[in-house]
Amino acid sequence: MIQDHRHARQPGNPTRQRTVEPGGKSLKHRILIANDDGIHAPGLAVMERIARTLSDDVWVVAPDFERSGASRSISLAEPIRINRLTEKRYSLLRGTPTDCVVMALNEIMKAAPPTLVLSGVNRGSNLAEDMTYSGTVAAAMEGAQHGIRAIAMSQVFELGGEVRWRTAEAHAPRVIESLLALESPPGVFHNVNFPDVEPGEVRGIRSARQGRWGRIKLNVDVRTDARQFPYSWLSFIHEAGAPEQGTDVEVAHGGWISVTPLHADITWHAGLEALERHLGSIAT
């Protein structure tokens, strides 16, 4: 059941035609926005403004608090509760990013499903191995698994520095329209990272394969609370080294907008033949 927490009901608007499919045919998009930074995140507000340059039919379903690192987790051991905040704007109590897309498709927008899922804009990059932890990427993946065009978007920044939201906001509409004009197989979605530079300093847009950090680990910072009970904070430690050419790390940190096509298949295809030979040599 949806709990109505609206402060004011807002009238709907007719959908705006803006995007084009291969061959030049106009499309009307119903856009679903999700994220992992939560319903009150500044990056979500940025994504809403981006989406409204493309369509007037924009829906938001986001976690009620930050769920960074949730990956593609779903809520199986506890109920999912939906808060209706305003028309077309919802939060999930203790929900994950994937929960948000699932509930949008199966409950909130069931009568008229979205034609485009936009996830983000994430506060911080989703590059290299980080993508496997990312709730931002997972929400887009869930949309793609349902046959819906989906794009995850993140704004790169240095910890302790300014988040240049204006860079994502300035360049995202043309990136989205360009990707929607590209024919993609079912299940494929795109992961976009905006560089940590001013909008006018962006060098362009480049495709990139998933890279690897030189070294990545989770740091455990053990502390003590006011009652002398221990607790811990987890944080990433990255050592990029010299990134490989053509990877998302090299492209995004070189001042370019990085675009990587992804899908749910994580098989190491290059190793299948050797594995088959090895298993075939084992006596049964």
Residue pairs with C-beta under 8 A, 6 or more apart in sequence:
1 82
2 82
2 83
2 84
2 90
2 107
2 108
3 81
3 82
3 83
3 84
4 84
5 83
5 84
5 85
6 84
6 85
6 86
6 87
7 85
7 86
8 86
9 86
9 87
10 86
10 87
10 88
11 87
12 57
12 87
12 88
13 56
13 57
14 56
15 28
15 29
15 30
15 55
15 56
15 57
16 28
16 54
16 55
16 56
16 57
17 26
17 27
17 28
18 29
18 53
18 54
18 55
18 177
19 26
19 27
19 29
19 54
19 55
19 176
19 177
19 180
19 181
20 26
20 27
20 177
20 180
20 181
21 27
21 180
21 181
22 181
22 182
22 183
27 115
27 180
28 55
28 57
28 115
29 54
29 55
29 57
29 114
29 115
29 116
29 180
30 55
30 57
30 59
30 109
30 112
30 113
30 114
30 115
30 116
31 51
31 54
31 55
31 57
31 58
31 59
31 114
31 115
31 116
31 117
31 118
32 59
32 60
32 61
32 101
32 104
32 109
32 114
32 116
32 117
32 118
32 143
32 148
33 44
33 47
33 48
33 51
33 58
33 59
33 60
33 61
33 62
33 117
33 118
33 119
34 60
34 61
34 62
34 97
34 100
34 101
34 104
34 117
34 118
34 119
34 139
35 41
35 43
35 44
35 47
35 62
35 63
35 97
35 119
35 120
35 121
35 122
35 135
35 136
35 139
36 63
36 66
36 67
36 68
36 69
36 70
36 96
36 97
36 119
36 122
36 134
36 135
36 136
36 138
36 139
37 43
37 44
37 66
37 67
37 68
37 122
37 123
37 136
38 44
38 62
38 63
38 64
38 65
38 66
38 67
39 60
39 62
39 63
39 64
39 85
39 91
41 62
41 66
41 123
42 123
42 163
42 165
43 120
43 121
43 122
43 123
43 155
43 163
43 165
43 168
44 60
44 62
44 121
46 121
46 165
46 168
46 169
47 118
47 120
47 121
47 153
47 172
48 58
48 60
49 169
50 118
50 121
50 168
50 169
50 172
50 173
50 176
51 58
51 118
52 58
53 173
54 173
54 176
54 177
55 116
58 88
59 88
59 89
59 90
59 104
59 108
59 109
59 114
60 88
60 89
60 90
61 90
61 91
61 92
61 100
61 101
61 103
61 104
61 108
62 90
62 91
62 92
62 97
62 100
63 91
63 92
63 94
63 95
63 96
63 97
63 99
63 100
64 83
64 91
64 92
64 93
64 94
64 95
65 94
67 95
67 96
67 97
67 135
68 122
68 134
68 135
69 133
69 134
69 135
69 234
70 96
70 97
70 98
70 135
70 138
71 132
71 133
71 134
71 135
71 138
72 98
72 135
72 138
72 141
72 142
73 96
73 98
73 135
73 138
74 96
74 98
74 99
74 102
75 94
75 95
75 96
75 99
78 94
80 92
80 93
80 95
80 99
80 103
81 92
81 93
81 94
82 90
82 91
82 92
82 93
82 103
82 107
82 108
83 90
83 91
83 92
83 93
84 90
85 91
90 104
90 108
92 99
92 100
92 103
95 103
96 135
96 138
97 119
97 135
97 136
97 138
97 139
97 142
98 135
98 138
98 139
98 142
100 139
101 117
101 139
101 142
101 143
101 146
102 142
104 114
105 113
105 114
105 146
113 146
113 148
114 143
114 148
115 148
115 149
116 148
116 149
116 150
116 151
116 180
117 139
117 140
117 142
117 143
117 144
117 148
117 149
117 150
117 151
118 140
118 150
118 151
118 153
118 176
119 136
119 137
119 139
119 140
119 143
119 150
119 151
119 152
119 153
120 136
120 152
120 153
120 154
120 155
120 168
121 153
121 154
121 155
121 165
121 168
121 169
121 172
121 194
122 134
122 136
122 152
122 153
122 154
122 155
123 155
123 157
123 163
124 154
124 155
124 156
124 157
124 163
125 154
125 155
125 156
125 157
125 193
125 252
126 134
126 136
126 137
126 152
126 154
126 191
126 193
127 156
127 193
127 210
127 211
127 248
127 249
127 252
127 258
128 210
128 211
128 212
128 213
128 216
128 247
128 248
128 249
129 212
129 213
129 216
130 213
130 216
130 236
131 137
131 191
131 210
131 262
134 152
136 152
136 153
136 154
137 152
137 191
137 262
139 150
139 152
140 150
140 151
140 152
140 189
140 190
140 191
141 150
141 189
141 262
141 263
141 264
142 150
143 149
143 150
143 189
144 150
144 186
144 187
144 188
144 189
144 263
144 264
145 187
145 264
147 186
147 187
149 179
149 180
149 184
149 189
150 189
150 190
151 175
151 176
151 179
151 189
151 190
151 191
151 192
152 189
152 190
152 191
152 192
153 168
153 172
153 192
153 193
153 194
154 191
154 192
154 193
154 194
155 163
155 164
155 165
155 167
155 168
155 193
155 194
155 196
156 193
156 194
156 195
156 196
156 252
156 253
157 163
157 164
157 196
158 196
161 196
164 194
164 196
164 197
164 198
164 199
166 198
166 199
167 194
167 195
167 196
167 197
167 198
167 199
167 202
168 194
170 199
171 194
171 199
171 202
171 205
171 257
172 192
172 194
175 192
175 205
175 257
175 259
178 205
179 190
179 259
184 190
184 261
187 263
187 264
188 261
188 262
188 263
189 261
189 262
189 263
190 259
190 260
190 261
190 262
191 248
191 259
191 260
191 261
191 262
192 257
192 258
192 259
192 260
193 248
193 252
193 257
193 258
194 202
194 252
194 257
195 202
195 203
195 252
195 253
195 254
195 255
195 256
195 257
195 258
196 253
197 255
201 255
202 255
202 256
202 257
203 254
203 255
203 256
204 256
204 257
205 256
205 257
205 259
206 251
206 256
206 257
206 258
206 259
207 259
207 260
207 261
208 246
208 247
208 248
208 250
208 251
208 252
208 258
208 259
208 260
209 246
209 247
209 248
209 260
210 247
210 248
210 260
210 262
211 243
211 244
211 247
211 248
211 249
211 250
212 244
212 247
212 249
213 238
213 239
213 240
213 241
213 249
214 239
214 240
214 241
214 242
214 243
215 237
215 238
215 239
215 241
216 236
216 237
216 238
216 239
217 236
217 237
218 234
218 235
218 236
218 237
219 234
219 235
219 236
219 237
220 232
220 233
220 234
221 232
221 233
221 234
221 235
222 230
222 231
222 232
223 230
223 231
223 232
223 233
224 230
224 231
225 231
240 249
240 253
243 249
243 250
243 253
244 250
248 258
248 260
251 257
251 258
252 258
